[in-house]
């Protein structure tokens, strides 16, 4: 089994992703062969997911320090040099994640995340979060779709649209531009809704100048045909004036980035006290939910906890319970959380069930 390279003074080891392996059994001859397919510069430490599926903590030396060192006195670069160094690091990371995708389910780590030392303990403490992450991403990939148009020619092409058809032959100053902008919003919303319908999750991003829709999609492998068909339908709306850019498939960085937090004994013990548990004694996993409910329904007062504080305390106490440790026992706990780039798109219906051309 390949092991992760040790950190050095200039190049620390970062977590690239957790990889739930596919097509192999734990301890099989294929397991060793599978790890040799890791991207260049990466190494994997094995562990087992709560469901029994084999997994790797994929780790690599941070490419940034060497790339970011200046030529004079080892100083960090600034301006354009710094931007190039940051772009280099992001590109290396993206290529590594994309190379992992054929090997199984990739749960990408947030940049700069340090890997946990004890993977077995980490997996037990974070069993529900790990299981949810793998289930959410298994068989799915991220796509970004950007749809833009030639706004200067849009008024002529869509002259029959409701926003434009009612304008007088000589509209007041700014009226035509306002009508085109209104059409862009409506058409963009329709395009985004239809694209989102092909995905299990979608995030709408801000549009650039001339943009109609900019979104990232989490798409099941089986739904890629539907995504492609929808893109063809959008393209047919105005082949000469629309620009469509599709990026993917790629790991789901926008939907589930692993973030690790190291929590000390004092915070773990305080979490137990906040929920009315003895920090010196282990708590049964089944008891944590009851302690949380009791705290949420407790009468208010000057020392009453906010719901977010109660949830935080319950998360910490549940991790201790899964490890069978007293919260006040010596030692830290490493907790997993998942981050995303934005809120899910609100569920909505397309303006018409027919071709998108009927909307315009």
C-alpha positions in Angstrom: 0.0 0.0 0.0 1.3 3.4 -0.9 1.7 5.7 2.1 1.5 9.5 2.2 4.7 11.4 1.9 5.8 13.0 5.2 5.5 16.7 5.6 8.7 18.8 5.4 9.6 22.3 6.5 8.7 23.7 3.1 6.0 21.4 1.8 3.2 20.2 4.1 1.0 17.3 3.2 -2.6 18.2 2.5 -5.8 16.2 2.1 -6.9 16.0 -1.5 -10.0 13.9 -1.0 -11.6 11.0 0.6 -12.0 8.3 -2.0 -14.6 5.5 -1.6 -13.1 2.8 -3.8 -15.2 0.9 -6.3 -14.9 -2.5 -8.0 -12.6 -4.0 -5.3 -12.9 -5.9 -2.1 -10.9 -5.0 1.1 -7.6 -6.9 1.3 -7.9 -8.2 -2.3 -5.0 -8.3 -4.7 -6.8 -5.6 -6.7 -6.6 -3.2 -3.8 -2.8 -2.8 -4.1 -3.1 -2.4 -7.9 -5.9 0.2 -7.5 -3.8 2.5 -5.3 -1.0 2.5 -7.9 -3.4 4.4 -10.2 -3.5 7.4 -8.0 -2.5 10.7 -9.6 1.2 11.6 -9.7 2.3 13.1 -6.4 -0.6 11.6 -4.5 -0.5 8.8 -2.0 -3.4 7.0 -0.2 -3.9 5.7 3.3 -6.6 3.1 3.6 -9.5 3.0 6.0 -12.9 1.5 6.0 -16.2 3.4 5.7 -19.0 2.6 8.2 -20.8 0.6 5.5 -17.7 -1.6 5.1 -16.6 -0.1 1.8 -12.9 0.4 1.4 -11.7 3.9 1.2 -8.5 6.0 0.9 -7.4 9.3 2.4 -5.7 10.7 -0.7 -2.9 13.1 0.3 -0.3 15.1 -1.5 2.4 17.7 -0.8 1.0 21.2 -1.2 2.3 22.4 -4.6 2.0 26.1 -3.5 5.1 26.7 -1.4 7.6 25.8 -4.1 5.6 27.5 -6.8 5.1 30.6 -4.7 8.7 31.2 -3.6 10.3 34.2 -5.3 13.7 34.3 -6.9 15.1 36.9 -4.6 15.7 36.1 -1.0 13.0 33.5 -0.9 10.3 36.2 -0.8 6.8 35.6 -1.7 5.8 37.1 -5.0 3.1 39.7 -5.4 0.7 40.9 -8.1 0.7 38.8 -11.3 3.3 36.4 -9.9 1.1 35.6 -6.9 -2.0 35.2 -9.1 -0.1 32.7 -11.3 1.1 30.7 -8.3 -2.5 30.5 -6.9 -3.8 29.5 -10.3 -1.1 26.9 -10.6 -2.1 25.4 -7.3 -5.8 25.3 -8.2 -5.0 23.6 -11.5 -2.8 20.9 -9.9 -5.6 20.2 -7.4 -8.3 20.1 -10.0 -6.3 17.7 -12.2 -5.7 15.4 -9.2 -9.4 15.3 -8.3 -10.4 14.6 -11.9 -7.9 11.7 -12.1 -9.4 10.2 -9.0 -12.9 10.1 -10.4 -12.6 6.9 -12.3 -11.5 5.1 -9.2 -14.6 5.6 -7.1 -16.7 8.2 -5.3 -14.6 11.3 -4.6 -15.4 13.6 -1.6 -13.1 16.5 -2.4 -11.4 18.3 0.5 -11.4 22.1 0.9 -8.0 23.6 -0.1 -5.5 23.7 2.8 -7.2 20.8 4.7 -4.7 18.7 6.8 -5.4 15.0 6.9 -6.5 13.3 10.1 -3.7 11.3 11.9 -5.8 8.4 13.0 -8.2 7.4 10.1 -9.9 4.6 12.0 -10.9 6.9 14.9 -11.8 9.6 12.4 -14.1 7.3 10.5 -15.9 6.1 13.7 -16.4 9.7 15.0 -17.8 10.9 11.7 -19.7 7.8 10.5 -23.0 9.6 9.7 -21.3 12.5 7.9 -19.0 10.2 5.8 -21.9 7.9 4.9 -24.0 10.9 3.8 -21.2 12.4 1.7 -20.5 9.2 -0.1 -24.2 8.5 -0.7 -24.8 12.0 -1.9 -22.0 11.9 -4.5 -22.0 8.3 -5.6 -22.7 8.0 -9.3 -22.9 11.8 -9.7 -20.6 14.5 -11.2 -20.6 18.2 -11.3 -21.2 20.3 -14.5 -21.1 24.0 -14.9 -23.3 25.6 -17.6 -22.9 29.2 -18.8 -25.4 30.5 -21.3 -24.9 34.0 -22.8 -26.3 35.9 -25.7 -25.6 38.8 -28.1 -27.7 41.4 -26.3 -27.3 43.9 -29.1 -29.1 41.6 -31.6 -31.6 40.2 -29.1 -34.3 42.8 -29.7 -34.5 41.9 -33.4 -34.4 38.1 -32.9 -37.1 38.2 -30.1 -39.2 41.1 -31.4 -42.3 39.0 -30.9 -41.6 38.3 -27.2 -44.1 40.0 -24.7 -41.4 42.3 -23.3 -40.7 43.7 -26.8 -43.8 43.3 -28.9 -45.7 46.1 -27.1 -43.0 48.8 -27.6 -43.9 51.7 -29.9 -42.0 52.1 -33.1 -40.0 54.9 -31.5 -39.8 53.8 -27.8 -38.7 56.3 -25.1 -35.0 56.4 -24.4 -33.9 53.3 -22.5 -37.2 51.5 -22.9 -35.8 49.0 -25.5 -32.8 48.2 -23.3 -35.1 47.7 -20.3 -37.3 45.4 -22.3 -34.3 43.3 -23.5 -33.1 43.1 -19.8 -36.5 41.9 -18.7 -36.5 39.3 -21.5 -33.0 38.2 -20.5 -34.2 37.6 -16.9 -37.3 35.6 -17.9 -35.4 33.6 -20.5 -32.5 33.0 -18.1 -34.9 31.8 -15.4 -36.5 29.4 -17.8 -33.2 28.0 -19.1 -31.9 27.6 -15.5 -35.1 25.8 -14.5 -35.0 23.4 -17.3 -31.3 22.6 -16.8 -31.8 22.2 -13.0 -34.6 19.7 -13.8 -31.9 17.3 -15.1 -29.9 17.5 -11.8 -30.3 16.3 -8.3 -29.0 19.6 -7.0 -28.3 23.0 -8.7 -26.7 26.3 -7.6 -27.4 29.5 -9.6 -24.3 31.7 -9.9 -24.2 35.4 -10.7 -24.4 36.1 -14.4 -21.6 38.0 -16.2 -22.3 40.7 -18.7 -24.4 39.3 -21.5 -25.2 36.3 -19.4 -28.5 34.5 -19.3 -27.8 31.6 -16.9 -24.8 30.5 -15.0 -25.2 27.5 -12.8 -23.5 24.4 -11.5 -25.4 21.1 -11.5 -24.9 17.8 -9.7 -26.0 15.2 -12.2 -26.6 11.5 -12.0 -24.6 9.6 -14.7 -28.0 8.3 -16.0 -29.3 11.8 -16.5 -26.4 13.1 -18.6 -28.4 12.3 -21.8 -31.2 14.5 -20.5 -28.7 17.3 -19.7 -27.3 17.1 -23.3 -30.8 17.1 -24.8 -31.7 20.2 -22.8 -28.6 22.0 -23.9 -29.4 21.1 -27.6 -32.8 22.5 -27.1 -31.4 25.7 -25.6 -28.9 26.0 -28.5 -31.6 25.6 -31.1 -33.4 28.7 -29.6 -30.9 31.0 -31.3 -27.9 29.2 -32.8 -26.3 32.4 -34.1 -26.7 34.5 -31.0 -26.3 32.1 -28.0 -23.0 31.0 -26.5 -23.1 27.9 -24.4 -20.2 26.7 -22.3 -20.2 23.3 -20.6 -17.5 22.4 -18.0 -17.5 18.8 -16.7 -17.9 16.2 -15.7 -15.8 17.0 -12.7 -15.7 16.2 -8.9 -18.5 18.0 -7.0 -16.4 20.8 -5.4 -19.4 23.2 -5.4 -21.7 20.8 -3.6 -19.6 18.9 -1.0 -16.2 19.9 0.2 -14.8 18.1 3.2 -13.7 20.4 6.0 -12.0 19.1 9.1 -12.1 20.7 12.5 -9.9 19.7 15.4 -11.9 20.1 18.7 -10.1 20.0 22.1 -11.1 18.4 25.3 -12.3 21.6 26.9 -14.8 22.2 24.1 -16.0 18.6 24.1 -16.5 18.7 27.9 -18.4 22.0 27.6 -20.7 20.5 25.0 -21.6 17.8 27.4 -22.3 20.3 30.2 -24.5 22.4 27.8 -26.7 19.4 27.2 -26.9 18.4 30.8 -24.5 15.4 30.5 -21.6 14.5 32.8 -18.4 15.3 30.9 -16.5 12.7 32.9 -18.7 9.8 31.7 -19.3 8.3 28.2 -22.7 8.9 26.7 -24.6 6.2 24.8 -25.1 7.3 21.1 -28.9 6.8 21.5 -29.0 9.2 24.4 -27.7 12.2 22.5 -30.9 12.8 20.5 -32.9 12.9 23.7 -30.5 15.4 25.4 -30.7 17.6 22.3 -34.6 17.5 22.3 -34.6 18.4 26.0 -32.3 21.3 25.5 -34.4 22.6 22.6 -37.7 22.5 24.6 -36.2 23.9 27.8 -37.8 27.1 29.0 -36.0 30.3 28.1 -33.8 32.3 30.4 -30.7 34.5 30.5 -28.5 31.4 30.0 -30.8 29.7 27.4 -28.9 28.3 24.4 -29.7 29.2 20.8 -30.8 26.3 18.6 -27.5 26.5 16.7 -25.5 26.2 19.9 -27.6 23.2 20.9 -27.0 21.6 17.6 -23.3 22.2 17.8 -23.1 20.7 21.3 -25.1 17.7 20.1 -22.7 17.2 17.2 -19.6 17.2 19.5 -21.3 14.9 22.1 -22.4 12.5 19.4 -18.8 12.2 18.1 -17.7 11.3 21.6 -20.5 8.8 22.0 -19.5 7.0 18.8 -16.0 6.7 20.1 -17.2 5.5 23.5 -15.1 8.2 25.2 -15.9 10.6 27.9 -16.0 14.2 26.6 -13.5 15.3 29.3 -11.1 12.4 28.5 -7.7 13.6 27.2 -7.4 13.9 23.5 -8.8 15.8 20.6 -11.5 14.9 18.1 -11.4 15.6 14.4 -14.9 16.4 13.0 -16.0 16.4 9.4 -18.4 18.9 7.8 -19.4 19.5 4.2 -19.4 22.9 2.6 -21.0 24.1 -0.6 -20.8 27.2 -2.7 -24.4 28.5 -2.4 -28.0 27.6 -1.6 -29.9 25.1 -3.8 -32.0 26.6 -6.5 -35.6 26.9 -5.4 -37.8 24.3 -6.9 -39.9 25.7 -9.7 -41.8 24.8 -12.8 -40.9 25.7 -16.4 -43.2 28.3 -17.9 -44.4 25.7 -20.4 -44.0 22.0 -20.8 -43.4 22.4 -24.6 -40.2 23.4 -26.4 -38.3 26.3 -24.9 -38.8 28.2 -28.1 -42.4 28.6 -27.2 -41.4 30.6 -24.1 -39.6 33.3 -26.1 
